[in-house]
Amino acid sequence: MSVKRDKIIKYLNEYLKVNDFEDGCFNGLQIEGKESVSKIVTGVSLSQRLISEAISKKAEMLIVHHGFFANAVPSPLQLSGFTKNRIKMILENNLNLAGYHLPLDAHPLIGNNISLAKLFGAKKCQPFDVGFIGELDKETDFDKFVNLVEKKLGVKSFFLPYGKKKVRKVAVISGAASPDYIHAIEMGADVFVTGDMRENVVREAEECGINIINAGHYNTEKIGIVNLGKLIEKKFGVEVEFVDVPCEV
């Protein structure tokens, strides 16, 4: 089955409410390719390896969470190095590239953060920046909660056990959000799950008394793009395949 590219993009832009976000990238169609789409490949982060996979699988569209960012070095406006090579591969194969960053983090149904919160057992979830905060059914030992996060995501996390021994209120913001621990504290969180760890946050978290789990940027942001692919497949009937290009950070 084939669907017009613009029909898919229009639907995704409206569904994810891209106009509601100020972002470091353009959310939507970043590079225009073939008008008709019958196969889509999705992935977390744009790379030559992911582009090659999309080409080999005869996809007409590639949809990612991390596409081209305005502040990247080299930027899409400086066509050199790996940026030039990626764009060259995409253009030569008439491949559509779409990227959805913060809108996919924040979406209340299929986004990275609501999906992670529910995966960890949090309920009664409320928006928290682009993330969500909710409560477990009952208090859980922090070390057991760490094990749960690692098992659900298939990762070995780095964690800071500086808060309560037992946790119930869980705040989640995927990706590079460790400085937001301070807002998690303001929201009354017992533990903050994120995808990175900045050096200054370690001592600050110790002094503020909060538990933080760094489960990895890439691995905390797979779930949203997978969900998006399933949504497209159900809505339009086109084949969608998620391609994992593993990254431990």
Residue pairs with C-beta under 8 A, 6 or more apart in sequence:
1 38
1 236
1 237
1 238
2 36
2 37
2 38
2 238
3 36
3 37
3 38
3 236
3 237
3 238
4 35
4 36
4 37
5 29
5 32
5 33
5 34
5 35
5 36
5 37
5 60
5 61
5 96
6 35
7 236
8 37
8 40
8 61
8 232
8 236
8 238
9 28
9 29
9 98
11 235
11 236
12 28
12 63
12 98
12 100
12 228
12 232
13 19
13 27
13 28
15 107
15 231
16 27
16 100
16 103
16 104
16 107
17 103
17 107
18 27
18 28
18 100
18 103
20 103
21 27
21 102
21 103
21 106
23 101
23 102
23 103
24 69
24 70
24 71
24 101
25 67
25 68
25 69
25 70
25 99
25 101
26 67
26 68
26 70
26 99
27 99
27 100
27 101
27 102
27 103
28 98
28 99
28 100
29 96
29 97
29 98
30 67
30 68
30 97
30 98
30 99
31 87
31 90
31 91
31 95
31 96
31 97
32 96
33 60
33 61
33 90
33 93
33 94
33 95
33 96
33 97
34 60
34 61
34 94
34 95
34 96
36 60
37 60
37 61
37 96
37 238
38 60
38 238
38 239
39 57
39 58
39 59
39 60
39 61
39 238
39 239
39 240
39 241
40 59
40 60
40 61
40 62
40 63
40 229
40 232
40 238
40 239
40 240
40 241
41 50
41 53
41 54
41 57
41 59
41 61
41 62
41 63
41 240
41 241
41 242
41 243
42 62
42 63
42 64
42 225
42 226
42 228
42 229
42 240
42 241
42 242
42 243
43 50
43 53
43 62
43 63
43 64
43 65
43 225
43 242
43 243
43 244
43 245
44 64
44 65
44 66
44 218
44 221
44 222
44 225
44 245
44 247
45 64
45 65
45 66
45 218
45 245
45 247
46 62
46 64
46 66
46 67
46 68
46 86
46 97
46 99
47 86
47 245
48 82
48 85
48 86
48 89
49 245
50 62
50 64
50 243
50 245
51 62
51 86
51 89
51 90
51 95
52 89
53 243
53 245
54 62
54 95
54 243
55 89
55 93
55 95
57 241
57 243
59 95
59 241
60 94
60 95
60 96
61 95
61 96
61 97
61 98
62 90
62 95
62 96
62 97
62 98
63 97
63 98
63 99
63 100
63 225
63 228
63 229
63 232
64 97
64 98
64 99
64 100
64 225
65 99
65 100
65 101
65 104
65 112
65 221
65 224
65 225
66 99
66 101
66 221
67 97
67 98
67 99
67 101
68 75
68 76
68 83
68 97
68 99
69 75
69 101
70 76
72 83
74 80
74 81
74 82
74 83
74 84
75 83
76 83
76 87
79 87
89 95
90 97
100 225
100 228
102 130
103 111
104 110
104 111
104 112
104 224
104 225
104 228
105 111
105 112
105 113
105 130
105 131
105 173
105 174
105 175
105 221
105 224
106 113
106 127
106 130
106 131
107 114
107 224
108 114
108 127
108 132
110 224
110 227
110 228
110 231
111 224
111 227
112 174
112 175
112 220
112 221
112 223
112 224
113 130
113 131
113 132
113 172
113 173
113 174
114 125
114 132
115 223
115 224
115 227
116 172
116 174
116 193
116 220
116 223
117 125
117 131
117 132
117 133
117 134
117 170
117 172
118 125
119 152
119 153
119 223
120 136
120 145
120 148
120 149
120 152
120 170
120 172
120 193
121 136
121 137
121 148
122 132
122 133
122 134
122 135
122 136
122 170
122 172
123 134
123 135
123 136
123 137
124 134
124 135
125 132
125 133
125 134
126 132
126 133
126 134
128 171
128 172
128 173
128 183
128 184
128 187
129 173
129 177
129 180
129 183
130 173
131 171
131 172
131 173
131 174
131 177
131 180
132 171
132 172
133 169
133 170
133 171
133 172
133 184
133 187
133 189
134 169
134 170
135 168
135 169
135 170
136 145
136 167
136 168
136 169
136 170
138 168
139 166
139 167
139 168
140 148
140 166
140 167
140 168
141 165
141 166
141 167
142 161
142 163
142 164
142 165
142 166
142 167
142 191
142 211
143 161
145 167
145 170
145 191
145 213
146 157
146 159
146 213
149 155
149 157
149 193
149 213
149 215
150 156
150 157
150 215
153 215
153 216
153 219
153 220
154 219
155 215
155 216
155 219
155 248
157 213
157 214
157 215
157 216
158 197
158 213
158 214
159 211
159 212
159 213
159 214
160 197
160 201
160 202
160 205
160 206
160 210
160 211
160 212
160 213
161 211
162 205
162 206
162 208
162 209
162 210
162 211
162 212
163 190
163 191
163 209
163 210
163 211
164 190
164 211
166 190
167 190
167 191
167 211
168 190
169 187
169 188
169 189
169 190
169 191
170 189
170 190
170 191
170 193
171 183
171 184
171 187
171 189
171 191
171 192
171 193
172 192
172 193
172 194
173 180
173 192
173 193
173 194
174 194
174 195
174 217
174 220
174 221
174 224
175 194
175 195
175 196
175 217
175 220
175 221
176 195
176 196
176 217
177 194
177 195
177 196
178 194
178 196
178 197
178 198
178 201
178 212
178 214
179 198
179 201
180 192
180 194
181 192
181 194
181 201
181 204
181 205
181 208
181 210
181 212
182 204
182 208
184 192
184 210
185 208
185 210
189 210
190 210
190 211
191 210
191 211
191 212
191 213
192 210
192 211
192 212
192 213
193 212
193 213
193 215
193 220
194 212
194 213
194 214
194 215
194 220
195 214
195 215
195 216
195 217
195 218
195 219
195 220
195 221
196 214
196 217
196 249
197 212
197 214
201 212
205 212
216 247
216 248
216 249
217 247
217 249
218 246
218 247
218 248
218 249
219 247
219 248
222 242
222 244
225 242
226 242
229 240
229 241
229 242
230 240
232 238
232 240
233 239
233 240
